Amino acid sequence: MEQQINIGIFTVIGLGLASVTSALLPVILWIIWRKKAHAAWIPLIAGVVGYLFIGTFRGAARALFLTPMQDTPWLFYILQAVFAGVFEEGGRYLIFRYAIPQHDRFTDAVSYGIGHGGLEHFIVGWQSSLFFGFVVALLYHFQGIDGLLAQGMDMEGLPELLQDIADHHFLRCLLIALDHFGSLLFQCCMSVLVFTAVQRDRHPRWLLAAFGLHVLADIIPAFHFAGDLSEMEIDVLQLLFAAGVVYLTYRVRQHYEAENHTGELPDFT
């Protein structure tokens, strides 16, 4: 290579943190949640299986209806977000109402969210190749270009790969790890909102709220794909959005519990 690319130890550590977080976060969260809330396994398993079925139907619908729209990016991004909201929140609603109606605690809703979001988290994390980037950064930092070539890597495209890895400084990797945590919490919140709509038929607005929030969450990354915002700016925006959704969900739960305890329907403010 004409110019030596510097990949520092903090980049290596950051990529290692982000990749481990991507792989282990759902497992760690489930262990803590199960111990703290005495959570049942069935909702978690329902979340995993539900995501597989939902993902299959959503993928087929996207291939059928959205592929011809890739030449008009923003229309494609918006419709893709709408499809995600319809299939994921609609699927959640059907599962809570018809597949596991006996699991009617808020604890079960969060458990479903960990299963659903955990599988999505694992698939997205795997596709993002964070672990691959960590291994390349580790080899390059300690062994240089010769270490990569010794592992059978081709020189073609290697400078671009190394430069992309070098751009993952520690702060960016930390934001990626935090964003993974935020996205998993977001899935748990969506489950709680849909669960509320199922358990309280006079509150279908929470199903619509979950749909709308899911659409917005999936539109945010489009600003990076369109070249309007950097990846770090998107990560910060997603974290702020997830924090707002967590607060809303907390208030919804308070509202629901107050209604159960008093037998009345207090104003939601």
N, C-alpha and C positions, 0 to 999 in steps of 0.2 A: 504494500500500500504506500502511496506517495506521502501520506501524512499520518503520523502516529495518533491514534484516537485514545484519549485518556478515559478510562473507566475506573473511577476511584472506589475505595473500599466502602464508602457510605452508599454508593449506588448499588454495590453488591449486597450490602446489608438490607437496603431498602427493598430491592427486588426479592430477596429471600423472605422478608417480612410479608410483602404483598402476596407472594405465591403461597406461603404457609397459611396465611389468613384465608386466601381463596379456597384452599383445600379443606381446612379444619374448622373454620368458623361455624358452619351449620352443626357439626358434631358437638363442638364445645357448647354452643348455645342450647342444644337439645339436652345434653347431660345436666347443665345447670337448671334448665327449666323443669325437667322431669323430677329432679331432686327437690327443687323449691316448691313446685306446685303439685307434686304427686300426679303428674300428667300421664294420661293413658297413651298406649302405643297406637291404637286404632286410628285416631285422627291424624297422627303423623304419617302413618302408612297411606291413609286416604289422600293426604296431600301429595305424596310422591306419585302414587298411581294416578291421581287426578291430573297432575301436571303432565304426565306422559300422554294421557288421552287428550287433554286439552291441546297440548303441543302438536299432536298428530293432526287433529282437525284444523287447528289454526294454520299449520304449515301447508296443508292441502289447499285451504282457502286462499292463502297468500299466493301460492304458486298459480292457482287458477285465475284469480282476479287481479292481483297486484303486479305480476311480472310484466304485463304490457305497459305499465305506468312508470317504469323505471326511467324513462326518458324525461319525465316531469318530476324532478326530485321532491319538491315540497308536497305535491299531491300524494306522491308515494309515501313519504314519511308520515303525513297526517292520517292517511287511510290505514297504514300499517299500525299506527298507534290506536286507531279506532278498533281495528280487528283484535289487537291485544286486549283492550278493555272489554270488548263484547265477549270474547271466548273465555278469558281468564275469570272475569267476575261473574259471567253467566254460568260458567262451569262450577265455580265455587258455590253459587246459589243452589244449583241443582244437587250438588253433593251434600251440602248441609241439610237441604230440605228432604231429600229422598234416599240418600245412601247412608248417612249416619245421623238420622234425626234424634236418636237416643243420646247422642253426645251433645248435651245442650248447656255446657258451661263455657264461660269465657276462656277458661283454661284450654278447652278443646279447640276453640277457634285459633288461639295462638299456636297450639301444637300443629294444626293443619297448616298454618302459615309457615312454620319452620320446615315441614316436609315439602310443601309446594315451592317455597322460596329457596330452600336448601338445594333441591335438585336443579332448579334454574341457575342458582349461584354456581354450582359445581360445573354445569355445562358451559355457562358463559365464561367462567374462570379458565376452564380447559381450553376453550376456543381462543382466549386472549393470549395464550402461550406465555403466561407469566413465568411458569416454572422453567420453560425452555430458555427464556431470556435470562433468568437467574443462573442457570448452568453455564450458558455462554459467557456471561459476565464474570462468573467465578473462574472459569478456565482462562479467559483472556487476561484477567487481572493478575493471576499468579503465574501463568505460563506463557502469556503473549500469543501472538498469531500462530506460532509453531504448535502450541498446545491444541488449538482448534483444528489445524490442519492434520495433526496426528490422530484426531478423532474422526477424520474422514469428511470434514466440512469442505465445501467447494469455495474457492476464492470469488466466484461470480456472485455478486450481490452481498458479499460479506462486509465490505466497508459501509454500505447503507444500513445493514443490520446492526453493526457495532455502533454506528452513530445514533441510531434510534435508541439503542440500549443506554448509551452514554447520556442521552437526554432525560433518562429516568433518574433524575437526582433524588435525594432522600425525601425531600418534601413532597415531590410528586408521588413517590411510592407510598408515602404515608397517607396522602389523600386518597389514593387508590384503595388502600386497606380500609380506611374509614368509610369510603363510598360503598365497599362491599358490605360492611356492617349496616350502613344506612339502608341499602337495598333489601337486605334481609328483614330488617325491622319494618320496612315499607310493606313487604308481602304479609307480614304478621298483621299489620294494621288493616290492610285490605280484607283479610280474613275476618277480623273483628267487626268491621263495618258491614260486610255481607252477612255475617252471623247475626248481627243485630236486626237486619232487615228480615231474616228468616224467622227469628224468634219473636219479633214484634211486627206482625203483619200490617199494623197501622203506621209503620215507619218505613215504607218502601223507599223513602228518600235516601236512605243510607246505601241502598244498592246503586242508585243513580250517582250518589256521591263517590262511591268506590270506582264506578265506571269513569266518571269525569276525571278523578285524580289519577287513575291509571293512564288515561289518554295523555294528560299533561306530563306525567312522568316519562312517557315514551317519546314525547315530542322534544323534550329538553335536549337529548343528545343530537338531534337533527341540526341544531345550531352549530355544532362542531363539524358535522359532515358537510354542511353548506359553507363552511369556512368563515362563519361569523364569530365563533368563540373558540378559544384554545381548549385543550383537554383539561388543563387545570381549572380553568374558569367553569367548565361544565361540571367537574367534580365538586367544586365549591357550591355551585347552584343546586346540584342534586342533593348535597348534604343539607343545605338550608331548607329545601323543599321537603325532604324526609323528616326533618325536625318539626316542621309545621304540621305534617300529617300525623306524626306521633302525638303531638299536643292535641290535635283535633280528636284523635281516637281515644285519648285519655279522657277528654271531656265527654265523649259519647258514652264511654263506659260508666263514668260517674252518673250521667243522666239516666242510664238504664238501671243502675243499681238503686238510685233514689226512687225510681218508679216502682221497683220491686218491693222496696222496704216500706214505702208509704201507701202503696195502692193507688196513688194519684199520678197524674201526668204533669210534672213541673215544667215550667218554661225552660227551654234550652237557650241559654245566653252565654 
